[in-house]
Amino acid sequence: MRANGNSGPDSAGVRRAIRNVLVKIIPLYVFFSHAFCAAAEQVMIATPSRGLFELPVIVAMRNGYFRTEGLEVQKIQIQPEIAVKALLAGEVDYISAWGATVQAAMTGAPIKVVAAMVSRPLHVLISRPAIRIGRDLKGKTLGVDSAGSRIDFLSRLAVRYLGLDPDRDVKIIDTGESFLRVAALKDGSIDATAVDVALAVKAEEEGMTRLLHLGDIIDLPISGIAVASARLATHREQIKKVIQATLRGARFIKQKRSETIRIIQSQLRVTSSQAIKTYDSAIRSFTDDGFVSQRAVSLDVRRAKEEIQLATDPALSQVADWSVLREIKLERSKIPYWLKSYEP
């Protein structure tokens, strides 16, 4: 034993040995990191805006699930209609805008939905404080973004669910995007509107009333993964990797409540209490296997047909292709249950 805390020659030898190991390891780490980046497939995913509907992709990027699949993903924000054009032009590889994809496919664009991320609406019907229950809406004004839109459809559905006739018992007017509708709600220009869960939580804290969560009454997908039809033939394995990583993100959301709440707080820039309420309201809307029912797709196609005033009835196969998902499901079914429990 050495007195007075002197490190002595043995300690110096240990430090030299550690330095020698680090000198050898660090170059190898740098080499393999660069080698991975060079070997990884570059993928561009377009989403409409920051929000809950893109959360499985956010989680997959944050947790390295895409990297595990050998993918280097970049995410950009593009308006849905522009995203469809960018996808068809080959400027992006994948888009998450479900509604714009369905409409484009119905009008003949070579584009397909290959997986869902959010299978139920992430929208809440909120109202001014004086309106406490559904029948209080009679004779009142509802704000939507535009006539015939998905918000318009959901608002009319909500009114019917609450026992009123949307054509006779309420007045529905175009008020603009969600933030404008909430502002109109606060200044009394409208009496109720449907907005996304996170915005509804904030509005509730400011005194507004939550009348109905649309995800509780209807299956209607709002977010997914879409590709150009030709890509299904030329990049099928890459599509499978993108879907697998995204579904891991969705399973993480379902299984890891506290960690996901922290991600929501950071991603949406909300308080901890708002993130908790948002998570608890939204969790049922996420699908962890990528599938949505044929009934849900049919409903969305009928809704879109009315919106774009299409004369023909397109086949569902024109809109969606679940073949890659089925392959993933089959492969995952062969994984032992105990092994699945170790990671999402």
C-alpha positions in Angstrom: 0.0 0.0 0.0 1.2 3.5 -0.8 1.1 6.2 1.8 -0.1 9.9 1.3 -2.2 9.1 -1.7 0.7 8.9 -4.1 -0.3 7.3 -7.3 3.0 5.6 -8.0 4.3 3.9 -11.1 1.5 1.3 -11.2 -1.2 4.0 -11.5 0.8 5.7 -14.3 1.1 2.4 -16.1 -2.7 2.0 -15.9 -3.2 5.4 -17.4 -0.8 4.7 -20.2 -2.6 1.4 -20.9 -6.0 3.2 -21.1 -4.6 5.9 -23.4 -3.1 3.2 -25.7 -6.5 1.4 -25.8 -8.3 4.7 -26.6 -5.9 5.6 -29.3 -6.7 2.3 -31.0 -10.5 2.4 -30.3 -11.3 6.0 -31.3 -10.1 5.7 -34.9 -12.0 2.5 -35.3 -15.2 4.1 -33.9 -14.8 7.1 -36.3 -14.1 4.7 -39.2 -17.1 2.5 -38.6 -19.4 5.6 -38.0 -18.4 7.0 -41.3 -18.7 3.6 -42.9 -22.3 3.3 -41.6 -23.2 6.8 -42.9 -21.8 6.0 -46.3 -23.5 2.6 -46.4 -26.9 3.7 -45.1 -29.7 4.3 -47.6 -30.6 8.0 -47.7 -34.4 8.5 -47.2 -36.5 11.6 -47.3 -39.9 11.6 -45.5 -42.3 14.6 -45.9 -44.9 15.4 -43.2 -47.4 18.3 -43.4 -46.5 20.0 -40.1 -45.3 19.4 -36.6 -47.8 17.4 -34.6 -49.0 14.2 -33.0 -49.8 12.5 -36.4 -46.0 12.3 -37.2 -45.0 11.1 -33.7 -44.2 7.4 -34.7 -41.6 8.8 -37.2 -40.2 11.2 -34.6 -39.8 8.4 -32.1 -38.2 6.1 -34.6 -35.7 8.8 -35.6 -35.0 9.7 -32.0 -34.5 6.1 -30.8 -32.4 5.1 -33.8 -34.9 2.6 -35.2 -34.3 3.8 -38.8 -30.5 3.5 -38.3 -31.0 -0.1 -37.1 -32.7 -0.8 -40.4 -29.7 0.7 -42.3 -31.5 4.0 -43.2 -30.5 7.6 -42.8 -33.7 9.5 -42.6 -34.3 13.2 -43.2 -37.7 14.6 -42.4 -39.1 17.8 -44.0 -42.4 19.7 -43.7 -44.4 20.3 -46.8 -48.0 21.1 -47.4 -50.0 17.9 -48.3 -50.8 18.7 -51.9 -47.3 19.9 -52.6 -45.9 16.7 -50.9 -47.9 14.5 -53.3 -46.4 16.4 -56.2 -42.9 16.1 -54.7 -43.4 12.3 -54.2 -44.5 11.8 -57.8 -41.5 13.8 -59.0 -39.1 11.8 -57.0 -38.1 14.7 -54.8 -39.1 12.9 -51.6 -39.4 9.2 -51.0 -42.3 8.9 -48.5 -45.1 11.2 -47.3 -47.4 10.9 -44.3 -50.3 13.0 -45.5 -53.1 10.4 -45.6 -56.0 12.6 -47.0 -54.0 14.1 -49.8 -52.7 10.7 -50.8 -56.1 9.2 -50.9 -57.5 12.0 -53.1 -54.6 11.9 -55.5 -54.9 8.1 -55.8 -58.6 8.4 -56.5 -58.0 10.8 -59.3 -55.5 8.4 -61.0 -52.2 9.4 -59.5 -49.8 6.4 -59.2 -49.5 6.6 -55.5 -50.4 4.2 -52.7 -50.8 4.2 -48.9 -48.7 1.2 -47.6 -49.2 1.6 -43.8 -51.2 3.7 -41.3 -49.8 5.5 -38.3 -52.9 7.1 -36.8 -56.1 5.1 -37.5 -58.5 7.4 -35.6 -59.0 11.1 -35.6 -56.8 13.1 -33.2 -59.5 15.8 -33.0 -61.7 17.2 -30.2 -64.8 19.2 -30.5 -64.4 22.2 -28.1 -66.8 25.0 -27.4 -67.1 28.3 -25.5 -67.5 27.9 -21.7 -71.2 28.6 -21.7 -71.8 25.5 -23.8 -71.6 22.5 -21.5 -73.4 19.7 -23.3 -74.3 18.7 -26.9 -77.8 20.1 -27.1 -76.5 23.5 -26.1 -75.1 23.7 -29.6 -78.6 24.1 -31.1 -78.8 27.4 -33.0 -75.1 28.0 -32.5 -72.2 28.5 -35.0 -69.4 25.9 -35.7 -66.2 26.9 -37.4 -64.4 24.7 -39.9 -61.3 25.2 -42.1 -63.2 24.9 -45.4 -66.5 23.4 -46.7 -66.2 19.7 -47.6 -62.9 19.2 -45.8 -62.1 16.5 -43.3 -62.7 18.9 -40.4 -66.1 19.8 -41.9 -66.9 16.1 -42.2 -65.8 15.4 -38.6 -67.7 18.4 -37.3 -71.0 17.3 -39.0 -70.4 13.8 -37.6 -69.9 15.1 -34.1 -73.1 17.2 -34.3 -75.1 14.2 -35.4 -73.6 12.1 -32.6 -74.7 14.7 -30.1 -78.3 14.4 -31.3 -78.5 17.4 -33.6 -78.9 17.9 -37.4 -75.9 19.7 -38.8 -77.9 21.2 -41.7 -80.8 22.5 -39.6 -79.7 22.9 -36.0 -76.3 24.6 -36.3 -74.6 27.1 -38.7 -71.3 25.9 -40.1 -68.9 28.5 -41.5 -65.4 28.6 -42.9 -63.1 30.1 -40.3 -59.6 29.0 -41.5 -56.9 26.9 -39.9 -57.0 25.6 -36.3 -55.3 28.5 -34.6 -57.6 31.0 -36.3 -60.6 28.9 -35.3 -59.5 28.8 -31.6 -59.0 32.6 -31.8 -62.6 33.0 -33.2 -63.8 30.7 -30.4 -62.2 33.0 -27.8 -63.6 36.2 -29.3 -67.1 34.8 -29.7 -67.2 34.7 -33.5 -68.0 31.0 -33.4 -69.3 28.8 -30.6 -67.5 25.5 -31.3 -64.9 23.9 -33.5 -62.9 20.7 -33.9 -59.1 21.0 -33.4 -56.3 18.6 -32.7 -55.9 17.1 -29.2 -52.8 19.2 -28.2 -54.5 22.4 -29.1 -57.7 21.3 -27.4 -55.8 20.6 -24.2 -54.5 24.2 -24.2 -57.9 25.6 -24.9 -59.4 23.6 -22.1 -56.9 25.1 -19.7 -58.1 28.5 -20.9 -61.7 27.7 -20.0 -63.1 26.1 -23.1 -65.3 23.0 -22.9 -64.5 19.6 -24.3 -67.6 18.2 -25.9 -66.4 15.2 -27.7 -63.3 13.3 -28.8 -63.8 12.3 -32.4 -61.5 9.4 -32.1 -63.9 7.8 -29.6 -66.7 7.6 -32.2 -65.2 6.8 -35.6 -62.4 4.9 -37.3 -61.0 7.3 -39.9 -57.2 7.2 -40.6 -55.4 10.6 -40.7 -51.8 9.7 -41.0 -49.7 7.0 -42.7 -46.9 6.1 -45.0 -47.4 6.6 -48.7 -45.2 5.9 -51.7 -45.2 6.2 -55.5 -46.6 3.0 -57.0 -43.4 2.3 -59.0 -41.4 2.3 -55.7 -43.3 -0.8 -54.6 -41.6 -2.7 -57.4 -38.1 -1.1 -57.2 -37.6 -0.4 -53.5 -39.7 -3.0 -51.7 -37.1 -3.9 -49.2 -36.5 -0.3 -48.3 -40.3 0.3 -47.9 -40.3 -2.7 -45.5 -37.5 -1.2 -43.5 -39.2 2.2 -43.3 -42.5 0.6 -42.1 -40.8 -1.6 -39.6 -38.9 1.3 -38.0 -42.0 3.4 -37.9 -44.1 0.7 -36.3 -41.4 0.2 -33.7 -41.9 3.9 -33.0 -45.7 3.4 -32.7 -45.2 0.4 -30.3 -42.8 2.5 -28.2 -45.6 5.2 -27.9 -48.1 2.6 -26.7 -45.7 0.9 -24.3 -43.6 3.7 -22.9 -45.9 6.3 -21.5 -43.5 8.4 -19.4 -40.8 8.5 -22.1 -43.4 9.4 -24.8 -44.8 12.2 -22.6 -41.4 13.7 -22.4 -41.0 13.5 -26.2 -44.4 15.1 -26.7 -43.5 17.9 -24.3 -40.3 18.6 -26.2 -41.7 18.1 -29.7 -44.9 20.2 -29.2 -43.4 22.6 -26.8 -46.0 22.2 -24.2 -46.0 21.9 -20.4 -45.6 18.6 -18.6 -49.3 18.6 -17.6 -50.4 19.4 -21.1 -48.2 16.6 -22.5 -49.8 14.1 -20.1 -53.3 15.1 -21.0 -52.4 15.1 -24.7 -50.9 11.6 -24.5 -53.8 10.1 -22.5 -56.3 11.6 -25.1 -54.4 10.5 -28.1 -53.0 7.1 -27.3 -55.9 5.1 -28.7 -55.6 6.7 -32.1 -52.2 5.2 -32.9 -52.0 1.8 -34.6 -49.1 -0.4 -33.7 -49.5 -2.9 -36.6 -50.0 -0.4 -39.5 -53.4 -1.8 -40.5 -56.7 -0.1 -40.7 -60.0 -1.8 -41.5 -61.5 -2.0 -44.9 -64.5 -0.3 -43.6 -62.4 2.7 -42.4 -60.7 3.0 -45.8 -64.1 2.8 -47.6 -65.5 5.5 -45.4 -62.5 7.8 -46.1 -62.8 7.1 -49.9 -66.6 8.0 -49.8 -65.8 11.1 -47.9 -63.1 12.1 -50.3 -65.3 11.3 -53.3 -67.8 13.9 -52.0 -65.0 16.5 -51.3 -63.5 16.3 -54.8 -66.8 15.6 -56.5 -65.7 12.4 -58.2 -68.2 10.7 -60.4 -66.7 7.2 -60.3 -66.2 4.7 -57.4 -62.5 3.8 -57.2 -61.5 0.4 -56.0 -59.8 0.3 -52.6 -56.8 -1.3 -54.2 -56.3 1.9 -56.2 -55.7 3.7 -52.8 -53.9 1.3 -50.6 -51.5 -1.7 -50.8 -51.1 -3.7 -47.6 -48.8 -6.4 -49.1 -45.6 -5.2 -47.4 -47.5 -4.9 -44.1 -48.7 -8.5 -44.5 -45.1 -9.7 -45.0 -44.0 -7.8 -41.9 -46.8 -9.3 -39.9 -46.0 -12.8 -41.0 -42.3 -12.4 -40.2 -43.1 -10.9 -36.8 -45.5 -13.7 -35.9 -42.5 -16.1 -36.0 -40.6 -14.1 -33.3 -41.0 -15.8 -29.9 -43.2 -13.9 -27.5 -40.6 -13.5 -24.8 -38.2 -11.9 -27.4 -40.8 -9.4 -28.5 -41.1 -8.1 -24.9 -37.5 -6.9 -24.8 -38.1 -4.1 -27.3 -41.1 -2.4 -29.0 
